[in-house]
Amino acid sequence: MENQIPEITLHDGTRIPAIGFGTYKLWGNDGVAAITSAIDHGYRLIDSAYNYENEGTVGTAVKRTSIPREDLRIASKLPGRYHSYEQAVKTIQESLYRADLDYYDLYLIHWPNPKQDLYVEAWQALIDAKKWGLIRSIGVCNFLPEHLERLEKETGVLPSINQVELHPFFNQEEQRKWHEKHGVTTESWSPLAHANDVFSNHTIKQIADKHNKTASQIILRWHYQHGAVAIPKSASPKRQLENISIFDFALDDDDMRELDKLTRPDGRINDLDPAVYEEF
């Protein structure tokens, strides 16, 4: 069964699906099976990272599916330890070798690592890799507005996407507003937060009952209506289908307001603050 997912256009003109599939901790044969199942259910945007150590798993799934490569959007990310220009270029090449792909549709800097202060060098490597045809679109993850402003100031190029922690308990309102003002697409990691917190939350349950939908469908629809590209992960075919089936209903203004109220100043799942966190 194939689901039709709306597409959004990035500021560089590339089109990507409005919801994607996360692959963190999907490895080996089981990982390939989960990713091919997701593609069979209609997912076309597949998110990976060098540090997930599963780019090979993703590449194998891409080869095993019947969906043409050009219909898929495959993403990976540069790790913090390889931010210097030369290392970043080699790591992008290594990412492609691992996945056995000719190009990535999307490649992101995983974290800014501000203490290391090499993220502008890393960004220049992504800009050049795009010119060389290794990457179609370039972006970042977990960059604060000041990091994004510096990239644009020093290179003249603003990321197409910023993938950030975003869920009802940490709704990133100010960050999303900045993105919208500057034409940067918001992508959401951990879009469902901790499942137990979500499924037991009274507000989410009420809204789910009202629409005759599951809690995860309500939250993923909330992301979509905020213009954020969520990338939920599930190895369960049933859950994969559930997570993608969010385009046959809409949340009303009251629903959106109630969900927005769930945010908390300390809502980050693991307290990973991009202003200080350093990824290896």
VOBA-1610 file (N, C-alpha, C; in pm, whole numbers, padded with zeros to 5 digits, always signed):
BEGIN
Met+00086-00120+00000Met+00000+00000+00000Met+00089+00124+00000Glu+00052+00224-00077Glu+00134+00345-00085Glu+00052+00466-00044Asn+00107+00543+00047Asn+00041+00665+00092Asn+00093+00785+00016Gln+00005+00874-00020Gln+00046+00997-00087Gln+00080+01102+00019Ile+00203+01147+00020Ile+00247+01246+00118Ile+00267+01379+00046Pro+00211+01488+00100Pro+00236+01620+00039Pro+00385+01650+00038Glu+00428+01735-00053Glu+00568+01776-00057Glu+00580+01923-00023Ile+00696+01959+00029Ile+00725+02100+00052Ile+00850+02137-00029Thr+00863+02263-00064Thr+00978+02309-00143Thr+01075+02384-00053Leu+01201+02339-00052Leu+01305+02407+00024Leu+01345+02535-00049His+01416+02623+00021His+01450+02752-00042His+01548+02737-00158Asp+01611+02618-00170Asp+01701+02596-00285Asp+01626+02536-00405Gly+01492+02519-00390Gly+01411+02467-00499Gly+01386+02317-00493Thr+01460+02246-00407Thr+01440+02101-00393Thr+01308+02073-00321Arg+01240+01967-00363Arg+01115+01927-00298Arg+01138+01803-00213Ile+01083+01804-00091Ile+01094+01688-00003Ile+00956+01656+00055Pro+00934+01530+00096Pro+00807+01495+00159Pro+00788+01568+00291Ala+00661+01588+00328Ala+00628+01662+00451Ala+00642+01576+00577Ile+00671+01447+00560Ile+00703+01361+00675Ile+00806+01260+00626Gly+00899+01223+00714Gly+01003+01128+00677Gly+01012+01014+00776Phe+01115+00933+00759Phe+01134+00814+00842Phe+01270+00819+00909Gly+01272+00811+01042Gly+01396+00809+01118Gly+01453+00669+01127Thr+01586+00656+01129Thr+01648+00523+01130Thr+01743+00500+01246Tyr+01744+00589+01346Tyr+01836+00574+01460Tyr+01816+00437+01524Lys+01927+00364+01542Lys+01928+00230+01602Lys+01863+00122+01514Leu+01848+00149+01386Leu+01805+00045+01293Leu+01931-00003+01218Trp+01975-00124+01250Trp+02099-00178+01194Trp+02075-00316+01134Gly+02169-00360+01049Gly+02172-00498+01002Gly+02046-00542+00928Asn+02023-00673+00927Asn+01909-00728+00853Asn+01775-00674+00902Asp+01761-00664+01035Asp+01635-00612+01090Asp+01614-00467+01047Gly+01723-00391+01043Gly+01715-00251+01001Gly+01675-00239+00855Val+01736-00324+00771Val+01700-00322+00628Val+01552-00355+00611Ala+01505-00456+00686Ala+01364-00496+00676Ala+01272-00382+00718Ala+01308-00312+00827Ala+01225-00201+00877Ala+01221-00086+00776Ile+01336-00054+00717Ile+01342+00059+00623Ile+01270+00025+00492Thr+01287-00098+00442Thr+01216-00135+00318Thr+01065-00139+00343Ser+01025-00182+00462Ser+00883-00179+00498Ser+00830-00036+00497Ala+00907+00057+00554Ala+00866+00198+00556Ala+00851+00252+00414Ile+00946+00219+00327Ile+00938+00266+00189Ile+00816+00206+00120Asp+00790+00079+00147Asp+00671+00013+00088Asp+00542+00081+00133His+00542+00134+00255His+00423+00201+00308His+00408+00344+00256Gly+00510+00394+00184Gly+00495+00527+00125Gly+00596+00630+00169Tyr+00682+00598+00268Tyr+00785+00694+00309Tyr+00886+00711+00196Arg+00924+00835+00171Arg+01021+00863+00065Arg+01142+00940+00116Leu+01132+00999+00234Leu+01243+01071+00298Leu+01299+00983+00409Ile+01424+00940+00395Ile+01486+00848+00491Ile+01604+00920+00557Asp+01601+00931+00689Asp+01700+01008+00764Asp+01801+00915+00831Ser+01929+00944+00811Ser+02036+00866+00873Ser+02144+00962+00923Ala+02256+00908+00968Ala+02370+00990+01013Ala+02494+00903+01018Tyr+02608+00964+00997Tyr+02736+00894+01009Tyr+02747+00827+01145Asn+02707+00900+01250Asn+02720+00847+01385Asn+02615+00742+01421Tyr+02513+00724+01339Tyr+02418+00614+01364Tyr+02480+00480+01323Glu+02589+00486+01246Glu+02658+00366+01198Glu+02565+00273+01121Asn+02473+00334+01045Asn+02380+00250+00967Asn+02360+00300+00824Glu+02454+00380+00776Glu+02441+00428+00637Glu+02442+00311+00539Gly+02516+00205+00571Gly+02516+00085+00487Gly+02382+00015+00489Thr+02319+00012+00604Thr+02185-00047+00617Thr+02086+00029+00530Val+02092+00163+00537Val+02003+00247+00456Val+02028+00223+00307Gly+02156+00221+00268Gly+02189+00200+00127Gly+02142+00066+00076Thr+02152-00037+00160Thr+02104-00171+00120Thr+01953-00170+00103Ala+01882-00104+00193Ala+01735-00094+00180Ala+01697-00022+00051Val+01772+00082+00018Val+01745+00157-00106Val+01758+00065-00228Lys+01859-00022-00225Lys+01880-00114-00338Lys+01774-00224-00343Arg+01723-00263-00227Arg+01628-00376-00223Arg+01483-00334-00252Thr+01453-00208-00239Thr+01316-00164-00265Thr+01292-00152-00415Ser+01167-00159-00453Ser+01132-00146-00596Ser+01114+00001-00637Ile+01121+00091-00540Ile+01103+00235-00568Ile+01231+00289-00632Pro+01221+00360-00744Pro+01342+00414-00809Pro+01418+00510-00716Arg+01550+00505-00726Arg+01635+00592-00642Arg+01596+00738-00653Glu+01559+00784-00773Glu+01529+00927-00790Glu+01399+00969-00721Asp+01319+00873-00680Asp+01195+00904-00607Asp+01216+00911-00456Leu+01335+00875-00413Leu+01366+00876-00269Leu+01449+00999-00233Arg+01442+01039-00107Arg+01523+01148-00054Arg+01602+01092+00064Ile+01730+01067+00043Ile+01813+01003+00145Ile+01902+01109+00211Ala+01899+01110+00344Ala+01972+01212+00421Ala+02075+01147+00514Ser+02187+01214+00534Ser+02282+01174+00637Ser+02345+01299+00700Lys+02433+01277+00799Lys+02482+01390+00878Lys+02630+01376+00911Leu+02696+01491+00915Leu+02839+01499+00946Leu+02860+01502+01098Pro+02945+01414+01153Pro+02967+01412+01298Pro+03060+01524+01346Gly+03051+01553+01475Gly+03125+01665+01534Gly+03276+01654+01523Arg+03328+01532+01524Arg+03474+01517+01525Arg+03539+01545+01390Tyr+03457+01563+01285Tyr+03511+01584+01150Tyr+03469+01719+01092His+03475+01824+01172His+03430+01955+01126His+03535+02032+01046Ser+03663+01996+01057Ser+03762+02071+00979Ser+03735+02044+00830Tyr+03768+02140+00746Tyr+03729+02133+00605Tyr+03771+02002+00538Glu+03898+01967+00549Glu+03948+01847+00480Glu+03880+01721+00533Gln+03866+01713+00665Gln+03801+01596+00724Gln+03654+01588+00683Ala+03588+01702+00676Ala+03446+01705+00638Ala+03428+01653+00495Val+03514+01697+00405Val+03505+01652+00265Val+03523+01500+00258Lys+03623+01448+00328Lys+03648+01303+00325Lys+03533+01226+00389Thr+03474+01283+00494Thr+03365+01215+00564Thr+03240+01207+00477Ile+03213+01313+00401Ile+03100+01310+00307Ile+03122+01199+00204Gln+03244+01191+00153Gln+03276+01085+00057Gln+03260+00947+00122Glu+03308+00934+00245Glu+03297+00807+00318Glu+03151+00770+00342Ser+03068+00869+00375Ser+02924+00845+00391Ser+02863+00785+00264Leu+02904+00839+00150Leu+02854+00787+00022Leu+02904+00645-00003Tyr+03033+00619+00029Tyr+03086+00483+00010Tyr+03012+00384+00099Arg+02987+00423+00224Arg+02918+00333+00318Arg+02781+00294+00266Ala+02709+00391+00212Ala+02573+00366+00163Ala+02571+00314+00019Asp+02689+00318-00045Asp+02700+00280-00188Asp+02603+00364-00272Leu+02605+00494-00247Leu+02521+00588-00322Leu+02610+00684-00401Asp+02557+00736-00510Asp+02630+00835-00590Asp+02614+00975-00533Tyr+02504+00998-00460Tyr+02479+01130-00402Tyr+02382+01116-00285Tyr+02386+01213-00194Tyr+02283+01227-00090Tyr+02189+01339-00133Asp+02062+01317-00109Asp+01965+01424-00138Asp+01978+01536-00037Leu+02017+01499+00084Leu+02027+01596+00192Leu+02142+01556+00284Tyr+02230+01650+00314Tyr+02339+01622+00408Tyr+02345+01738+00507Leu+02354+01703+00635Leu+02343+01802+00742Leu+02465+01798+00834Ile+02500+01910+00894Ile+02595+01911+01006Ile+02517+01873+01130His+02561+01768+01200His+02479+01710+01307His+02461+01802+01428Trp+02569+01868+01470Trp+02563+01963+01583Trp+02662+02075+01554Pro+02638+02196+01606Pro+02733+02306+01581Pro+02866+02291+01656Asn+02866+02221+01772Asn+02988+02210+01852Asn+03059+02345+01868Pro+02991+02442+01933Pro+03044+02579+01936Pro+03179+02595+02004Lys+03212+02509+02101Lys+03344+02522+02168Lys+03455+02491+02069Gln+03432+02392+01987Gln+03529+02354+01884Gln+03541+02464+01779Asp+03428+02529+01750Asp+03422+02646+01661Asp+03479+02620+01521Leu+03439+02508+01463Leu+03479+02477+01326Leu+03358+02460+01234Tyr+03239+02494+01284Tyr+03120+02463+01205Tyr+03110+02544+01075Val+03175+02661+01069Val+03175+02737+00943Val+03260+02665+00838Glu+03373+02608+00883Glu+03458+02527+00793Glu+03379+02408+00740Ala+03309+02341+00831Ala+03228+02224+00794Ala+03121+02264+00692Trp+03061+02380+00715Trp+02956+02429+00625Trp+03012+02458+00486Gln+03133+02514+00480Gln+03196+02540+00351Gln+03220+02409+00276Ala+03255+02303+00351Ala+03275+02172+00288Ala+03145+02121+00227Leu+03033+02141+00297Leu+02902+02100+00244Leu+02865+02181+00120Ile+02894+02312+00124Ile+02867+02399+00008Ile+02943+02347-00114Asp+03071+02314-00093Asp+03154+02266-00205Asp+03108+02128-00252Ala+03073+02040-00159Ala+03026+01906-00196Ala+02899+01913-00279Lys+02816+02014-00250Lys+02696+02034-00331Lys+02735+02077-00473Lys+02833+02167-00483Lys+02880+02210-00616Lys+02936+02093-00697Trp+02999+01999-00626Trp+03060+01884-00693Trp+02958+01775-00727Gly+02832+01793-00685Gly+02729+01695-00716Gly+02716+01580-00618Leu+02787+01589-00505Leu+02779+01481-00405Leu+02653+01492-00321Ile+02598+01613-00312Ile+02481+01641-00229Ile+02386+01729-00309Arg+02257+01706-00294Arg+02158+01789-00364Arg+02117+01912-00280Ser+02095+01890-00151Ser+02057+02000-00061Ser+02140+01990+00067Ile+02173+02105+00124Ile+02256+02105+00245Ile+02183+02175+00359Gly+02208+02125+00478Gly+02142+02183+00596Gly+02220+02153+00722Val+02156+02177+00834Val+02220+02159+00965Val+02118+02098+01062Cys+02168+02060+01178Cys+02083+02014+01288Cys+02122+02091+01414Asn+02025+02124+01493Asn+02050+02178+01628Asn+02124+02311+01629Phe+02116+02387+01520Phe+02181+02518+01514Phe+02087+02624+01571Leu+02138+02706+01660Leu+02061+02818+01715Leu+02065+02934+01614Pro+01973+03030+01626Pro+01973+03142+01532Pro+02109+03210+01515Glu+02184+03224+01628Glu+02315+03292+01614Glu+02412+03210+01528His+02402+03077+01535His+02487+02992+01451His+02447+03006+01303Leu+02318+03007+01278Leu+02268+03020+01141Leu+02306+03155+01080Glu+02293+03260+01162Glu+02330+03394+01114Glu+02477+03401+01077Arg+02560+03335+01156Arg+02704+03338+01127Arg+02736+03263+00997Leu+02668+03150+00975Leu+02690+03076+00849Leu+02660+03165+00729Glu+02545+03234+00736Glu+02506+03318+00622Glu+02603+03435+00606Lys+02642+03494+00718Lys+02732+03611+00714Lys+02868+03574+00655Glu+02921+03456+00692Glu+03058+03421+00653Glu+03067+03344+00522Thr+02955+03284+00477Thr+02961+03206+00352Thr+02859+03254+00249Gly+02761+03334+00292Gly+02657+03379+00201Gly+02549+03276+00173Val+02558+03161+00239Val+02462+03052+00214Val+02393+03013+00345Leu+02261+03019+00344Leu+02180+02979+00460Leu+02134+02835+00441Pro+02137+02752+00545Pro+02090+02613+00531Pro+01947+02604+00480Ser+01920+02500+00401Ser+01783+02475+00354Ser+01695+02422+00466Ile+01757+02345+00556Ile+01685+02278+00665Ile+01764+02294+00794Asn+01693+02306+00906Asn+01754+02290+01037Asn+01671+02186+01111Gln+01734+02073+01140Gln+01666+01966+01213Gln+01691+01986+01363Val+01583+02004+01438Val+01595+02036+01580Val+01504+01945+01663Glu+01535+01934+01791Glu+01444+01863+01881Glu+01313+01941+01888Leu+01205+01874+01856Leu+01076+01944+01851Leu+00964+01843+01877His+00885+01869+01980His+00771+01786+02016His+00680+01870+02106Pro+00561+01823+02140Pro+00469+01908+02216Pro+00523+01957+02351Phe+00618+01882+02409Phe+00673+01924+02539Phe+00790+02022+02523Phe+00831+02045+02399Phe+00938+02143+02370Phe+00913+02193+02228Asn+00824+02293+02216Asn+00771+02325+02083Asn+00853+02426+02001Gln+00962+02477+02060Gln+01058+02558+01982Gln+00992+02674+01908Glu+00899+02742+01972Glu+00823+02847+01903Glu+00914+02956+01845Glu+01008+03006+01926Glu+01095+03115+01878Glu+01185+03069+01765Gln+01240+02948+01778Gln+01326+02893+01673Gln+01247+02877+01543Arg+01125+02825+01553Arg+01041+02806+01434Arg+01008+02940+01367Lys+00983+03040+01449Lys+00954+03174+01394Lys+01075+03227+01317Trp+01193+03207+01372Trp+01316+03253+01304Trp+01330+03180+01170His+01311+03049+01173His+01320+02971+01049His+01222+03024+00943Glu+01098+03045+00987Glu+00994+03089+00893Glu+01030+03224+00831Lys+01080+03314+00914Lys+01116+03449+00867Lys+01229+03443+00763His+01319+03344+00778His+01438+03339+00692His+01430+03228+00586Gly+01315+03162+00576Gly+01298+03062+00470Gly+01368+02930+00494Val+01402+02902+00620Val+01465+02774+00654Val+01355+02675+00695Thr+01356+02556+00638Thr+01256+02454+00673Thr+01292+02389+00806Thr+01193+02375+00893Thr+01213+02309+01022Thr+01188+02159+01007Glu+01283+02080+01057Glu+01264+01935+01063Glu+01269+01894+01210Ser+01187+01798+01249Ser+01172+01762+01391Ser+01232+01626+01421Trp+01335+01625+01510Trp+01378+01494+01561Trp+01311+01466+01696Ser+01298+01336+01728Ser+01217+01292+01843Ser+01080+01359+01842Pro+01008+01352+01728Pro+00881+01426+01716Pro+00773+01379+01812Leu+00786+01254+01860Leu+00686+01201+01953Leu+00735+01203+02098Ala+00849+01267+02124Ala+00907+01273+02259Ala+00919+01131+02314His+00898+01112+02445His+00893+00977+02501His+00752+00924+02485Ala+00740+00808+02423Ala+00607+00754+02392Ala+00518+00746+02515Asn+00573+00704+02628Asn+00490+00689+02749Asn+00430+00822+02793Asp+00512+00929+02786Asp+00462+01063+02823Asp+00350+01106+02731Val+00366+01075+02602Val+00268+01116+02502Val+00137+01040+02519Phe+00147+00908+02530Phe+00026+00825+02531Phe-00054+00840+02660Ser+00013+00884+02767Ser-00059+00900+02894Ser-00104+01044+02919Asn-00071+01135+02826Asn-00104+01275+02847Asn-00254+01300+02822His-00320+01361+02920His-00466+01379+02916His-00510+01465+02797Thr-00439+01576+02773Thr-00476+01666+02663Thr-00467+01595+02528Ile-00356+01524+02506Ile-00337+01453+02379Ile-00443+01344+02362Lys-00473+01273+02472Lys-00574+01167+02467Lys-00712+01223+02428Gln-00746+01337+02489Gln-00876+01400+02460Gln-00889+01437+02312Ile-00782+01498+02259Ile-00785+01541+02118Ile-00788+01418+02026Ala-00715+01314+02066Ala-00715+01190+01986Ala-00856+01128+01982Asp-00922+01125+02098Asp-01058+01070+02104Asp-01155+01153+02019Lys-01137+01284+02024Lys-01224+01375+01948Lys-01217+01347+01798His-01097+01316+01748His-01079+01295+01604His-01079+01146+01566Asn-01093+01060+01668Asn-01088+00915+01643Asn-00956+00876+01578Lys-00847+00932+01633Lys-00712+00904+01585Lys-00626+00862+01703Thr-00506+00812+01677Thr-00415+00775+01785Thr-00338+00900+01833Ala-00278+00887+01950Ala-00199+00999+02005Ala-00086+01037+01910Ser-00018+00938+01853Ser+00095+00970+01763Ser+00046+01041+01637Gln-00070+01002+01586Gln-00125+01069+01467Gln-00158+01215+01498Ile-00210+01241+01617Ile-00241+01379+01657Ile-00114+01462+01662Ile-00009+01407+01721Ile+00116+01484+01736Ile+00183+01506+01600Leu+00184+01404+01517Leu+00246+01420+01385Leu+00169+01517+01297Arg+00036+01519+01314Arg-00044+01618+01242Arg-00013+01759+01294Trp+00009+01772+01425Trp+00047+01900+01487Trp+00177+01952+01425His+00277+01863+01407His+00402+01902+01340His+00372+01954+01200Tyr+00293+01877+01126Tyr+00263+01913+00987Tyr+00196+02049+00978Gln+00100+02076+01067Gln+00030+02204+01063Gln+00117+02320+01111His+00225+02288+01180His+00324+02392+01216His+00430+02408+01107Gly+00417+02333+00998Gly+00515+02343+00888Gly+00644+02271+00915Ala+00646+02180+01012Ala+00767+02106+01047Ala+00763+01966+00988Val+00876+01921+00934Val+00887+01788+00875Val+00929+01691+00985Ala+00837+01610+01034Ala+00867+01514+01140Ala+00930+01389+01079Ile+01020+01325+01157Ile+01082+01201+01109Ile+01068+01092+01216Pro+00945+01043+01236Pro+00924+00937+01335Pro+00993+00807+01294Lys+01033+00727+01395Lys+01096+00599+01367Lys+01010+00488+01427Ser+00989+00381+01353Ser+00927+00261+01406Ser+00965+00143+01320Ala+00997+00030+01385Ala+01025-00093+01311Ala+00896-00170+01284Ser+00787-00131+01347Ser+00659-00200+01332Ser+00586-00153+01205Pro+00557-00242+01111Pro+00483-00201+00991Pro+00350-00135+01025Lys+00282-00186+01127Lys+00152-00128+01166Lys+00170+00017+01212Arg+00271+00042+01295Arg+00298+00177+01344Arg+00349+00269+01233Gln+00429+00214+01143Gln+00476+00293+01029Gln+00357+00347+00950Leu+00260+00260+00924Leu+00142+00300+00848Leu+00059+00402+00926Glu+00046+00378+01056Glu-00029+00471+01143Glu+00034+00609+01140Asn+00167+00614+01151Asn+00238+00742+01159Asn+00228+00825+01030Ile+00209+00756+00920Ile+00204+00827+00791Ile+00061+00863+00752Ser-00036+00809+00824Ser-00178+00831+00789Ser-00234+00951+00864Ile-00186+01069+00827Ile-00225+01192+00900Ile-00278+01300+00806Phe-00307+01262+00682Phe-00346+01364+00585Phe-00494+01359+00549Asp-00572+01285+00629Asp-00716+01276+00602Asp-00799+01346+00710Phe-00733+01429+00793Phe-00805+01507+00894Phe-00722+01631+00927Ala-00780+01723+01002Ala-00708+01845+01042Ala-00741+01880+01186Leu-00642+01932+01256Leu-00663+01985+01391Leu-00719+02126+01379Asp-00812+02163+01464Asp-00864+02300+01461Asp-00777+02391+01548Asp-00807+02518+01547Asp-00725+02616+01620Asp-00718+02586+01769Asp-00830+02542+01826Asp-00831+02507+01969Asp-00739+02389+01998Asp-00743+02288+01911Asp-00653+02173+01928Asp-00508+02218+01927Met-00473+02300+01828Met-00334+02346+01816Met-00291+02426+01938Arg-00380+02511+01987Arg-00348+02592+02106Arg-00325+02504+02228Glu-00412+02404+02246Glu-00400+02315+02362Glu-00270+02235+02356Leu-00235+02190+02238Leu-00109+02116+02223Leu+00011+02206+02244Asp+00002+02330+02195Asp+00112+02426+02213Asp+00136+02457+02361Lys+00031+02449+02440Lys+00042+02480+02584Lys+00120+02374+02661Leu+00143+02259+02601Leu+00213+02150+02671Leu+00363+02175+02682Thr+00414+02273+02609Thr+00559+02297+02608Thr+00608+02339+02746Arg+00736+02306+02774Arg+00796+02339+02903Arg+00936+02396+02880Pro+00980+02490+02963Pro+01116+02544+02947Pro+01222+02435+02957Asp+01197+02332+03038Asp+01294+02223+03055Asp+01249+02099+02977Gly+01182+02121+02864Gly+01120+02010+02792Gly+01213+01924+02709Arg+01340+01963+02695Arg+01432+01879+02617Arg+01439+01739+02678Ile+01445+01638+02594Ile+01443+01499+02644Ile+01567+01467+02726Asn+01686+01496+02671Asn+01810+01464+02742Asn+01892+01589+02776Asp+01825+01702+02781Asp+01890+01829+02814Asp+02010+01858+02722Leu+01993+01827+02594Leu+02100+01853+02498Leu+02085+01994+02443Asp+02159+02086+02503Asp+02150+02228+02465Asp+02257+02258+02361Pro+02216+02299+02240Pro+02315+02325+02133Pro+02414+02436+02165Ala+02383+02520+02263Ala+02475+02628+02300Ala+02601+02573+02367Val+02590+02453+02425Val+02705+02398+02498Val+02739+02253+02461Tyr+02645+02178+02408Tyr+02668+02036+02379Tyr+02772+02019+02270Glu+02862+01921+02291Glu+02965+01889+02190Glu+02949+01743+02151Glu+02917+01721+02024Glu+02901+01584+01973Glu+03037+01529+01934Phe+03059+01399+01958Phe+03190+01342+01922Phe+03202+01324+01772
//
